[in-house]
C-alpha cells in the first residue's frame, strides 16, 4: 500500500522534473522544493 500524502520527498516524477529544471537552468538551487 502506497500513501503519497505521507511522503516527505515528493514523488519520483516530481523529483525528476525538479532535477531536470535545475540542470537546464544551470541553477542547482532551483532543484530545491519547499515541503519535501
N, C-alpha and C positions, 0 to 999 in steps of 0.2 A: 504494500500500500504506500503510495506516494502522496505527500501533503505539501504542495508548493507554498501554501500560506505560511508554513513553518520554516521555510528556507531563509537563511540569513545571507546568502551569497548570490542570489539571483539564479535564474535558470541557465543552463548551458548555452542556449541560444542568446540570451541577454549578455552573457559574459563574452561570447564570441563577437557579438556586434560592438560591444564597448572596446574590446581589444582592437578590432579592425579599424574603428573610427580613430583611436589613438595612434595607431601606426600610420594611417593615411594622412592624418593631420600633422604628424611629426611631433605631437604633444602627448607624451605618455600620461600626463596628469589628467587628460580628458578620459582616460580609461577608468578613473575613479568614479564610482557611482554612489551617491548617498543612500544609506539604508542597507547596503549589502554588508 
